[in-house]
Amino acid sequence: MSRLKMVSPEPEDPALKQMFDEVRARGTALPNLYRVIGIAPPMLRAWLDFAWPLRMQAKTPRRLRELLILRGAQIAGARYEWVHHKSMALTAGVTQAQIDALAGWEQSGLFDAREQAVLRLAEEVTRGPAASAACIQSLRDQNFSEAEVVELTLTSSFYVCVARFLQSMDVDLEEGLKDD
């Protein structure tokens, strides 16, 4: 059970209601994560303004970003993040076999060199304190542009924040969602 009482999905605060409507207008069910962050509406606004461009405006393939997010969630032990992003990863083209092999990706033959560079980034950023120069160079060696390196590093870093917040608040999965 969440450590803080979630706000109603139909809040009285007009600014919060507008943000929730914005989320729903994107075809997304309102996640419990947002109902907890919504306790502090300006923080939810900042969260949405950062998270949605990472998801919708990045140039790197969504498939690679979802692999990165899943590996970070796996390392961090962030079940909520894992459950939400597993379905997104499958929709983006990540195979179930790749998901099953994530914990041992370095020994798996299921990931190409670009995917391995991205997974290395997820490992280093999530375990901290930062991605090494060699890790960043490995992304560049795989022909990721500088803008893509920024997107991937920001995405990995942001999802470490997501995991830490989810775990700190003990955010429950939405009703009907379960971890396979």
C-alpha positions in Angstrom: 0.0 0.0 0.0 1.3 3.4 -0.9 2.9 5.2 2.0 0.9 8.4 1.1 -2.8 8.5 0.3 -3.2 8.9 -3.5 -5.2 11.7 -4.8 -8.6 11.0 -6.4 -8.5 10.2 -10.1 -11.1 13.0 -10.3 -9.5 15.7 -8.2 -11.2 19.0 -7.2 -8.0 21.0 -7.9 -8.5 22.4 -11.4 -4.8 22.4 -12.3 -4.4 18.8 -11.2 -7.6 17.8 -13.0 -6.2 19.4 -16.2 -3.0 17.4 -15.8 -4.9 14.1 -15.3 -7.0 14.9 -18.3 -3.9 15.6 -20.3 -2.5 12.1 -19.4 -5.8 10.5 -20.4 -6.0 12.5 -23.6 -2.7 10.8 -24.7 -4.6 7.5 -24.5 -2.9 6.5 -21.2 -4.7 5.2 -18.2 -4.0 7.3 -15.1 -1.2 5.5 -13.3 -1.0 5.3 -9.5 2.4 6.9 -9.8 0.8 10.1 -11.0 -1.8 9.9 -8.3 0.9 9.9 -5.7 3.0 12.7 -7.3 -0.2 14.6 -7.8 -0.2 15.3 -4.0 2.2 18.1 -5.0 0.7 19.4 -8.3 3.7 21.6 -9.3 5.9 18.5 -9.0 3.6 16.5 -11.2 3.7 19.3 -13.8 7.5 19.2 -13.7 7.4 15.4 -14.0 5.1 15.4 -17.0 7.1 18.1 -18.7 10.2 16.0 -18.4 8.9 12.5 -18.8 6.6 12.9 -21.8 9.3 14.4 -24.1 11.6 11.5 -23.1 8.9 9.1 -24.2 7.4 10.9 -27.2 10.0 13.2 -28.7 13.3 11.2 -28.4 14.9 10.2 -31.7 16.4 7.0 -30.5 14.3 3.9 -31.3 11.7 3.2 -28.6 12.7 -0.4 -28.6 16.2 0.5 -27.4 14.9 2.9 -24.8 12.5 0.3 -23.4 15.4 -2.3 -23.2 17.3 0.4 -21.2 14.4 1.1 -18.9 13.7 -2.5 -18.3 17.3 -3.3 -17.4 17.4 -0.3 -15.0 14.1 -1.4 -13.4 15.5 -4.9 -13.0 18.7 -3.8 -11.4 16.8 -1.3 -9.1 14.2 -3.9 -8.1 11.4 -1.6 -9.3 8.5 -4.0 -9.8 6.0 -1.2 -10.7 8.4 0.2 -13.4 9.1 -3.3 -14.7 5.4 -4.3 -15.1 4.5 -1.0 -16.9 7.5 -1.0 -19.2 7.4 -4.8 -20.0 4.3 -4.3 -22.1 5.7 -1.2 -23.7 8.9 -3.0 -24.6 6.9 -5.9 -26.2 4.8 -3.4 -28.2 8.0 -1.6 -29.3 9.5 -4.9 -30.6 11.6 -6.2 -27.8 11.1 -10.0 -27.8 10.0 -12.0 -24.8 13.2 -14.0 -25.1 15.2 -10.8 -24.8 13.3 -9.8 -21.7 13.9 -13.2 -20.2 17.6 -12.8 -21.0 18.1 -9.3 -19.6 19.7 -10.4 -16.3 22.4 -12.2 -18.2 22.5 -10.0 -21.3 26.4 -9.9 -21.4 26.4 -13.7 -22.0 23.4 -13.9 -24.2 23.5 -14.0 -27.9 20.2 -12.2 -28.2 21.5 -8.6 -28.2 23.4 -6.9 -31.0 26.3 -4.5 -30.4 24.0 -1.4 -30.3 21.7 -3.1 -27.8 24.7 -4.2 -25.7 26.0 -0.6 -25.6 22.6 0.6 -24.4 22.4 -2.1 -21.8 25.9 -1.2 -20.5 24.7 2.4 -20.1 21.7 1.2 -18.1 24.0 -0.9 -15.9 26.4 1.9 -15.2 23.9 4.7 -14.7 21.6 2.6 -12.5 24.4 1.1 -10.4 26.0 4.6 -10.3 27.5 6.9 -9.8 27.6 7.5 -13.5 28.3 6.2 -17.0 32.0 5.9 -17.6 33.8 7.6 -20.4 34.3 4.1 -22.0 30.6 3.5 -21.8 29.8 6.8 -23.6 32.5 6.0 -26.2 30.9 2.6 -26.8 27.6 4.3 -27.7 29.5 6.6 -30.1 31.3 3.6 -31.5 27.9 2.1 -32.3 27.1 5.3 -34.3 24.7 6.9 -31.8 24.7 10.6 -32.5 25.6 13.0 -29.7 21.9 13.9 -29.4 21.1 10.2 -29.0 23.7 9.7 -26.4 22.1 12.6 -24.5 18.6 11.1 -24.9 19.7 7.6 -23.7 21.7 8.9 -20.8 18.8 11.2 -19.7 16.3 8.4 -20.1 18.4 6.0 -18.0 19.0 8.7 -15.4 15.4 9.7 -15.2 14.2 6.1 -14.7 16.7 5.7 -11.8 14.7 8.6 -10.3 11.4 6.9 -11.1 12.5 3.7 -9.4 13.7 5.5 -6.3 10.5 7.4 -6.0 8.3 4.4 -6.6 10.1 2.4 -4.0 10.3 5.3 -1.5 6.5 5.8 -1.8 5.8 2.0 -2.1 3.4 2.8 -5.0 1.0 -0.1 -5.7 0.4 -1.5 -9.1 -3.0 -0.5 -10.6 -5.8 -3.0 -10.0 -5.7 -5.7 -12.7 -2.0 -5.3 -13.4 0.2 -8.2 -12.3 3.8 -9.2 -12.6 4.2 -12.3 -14.8 
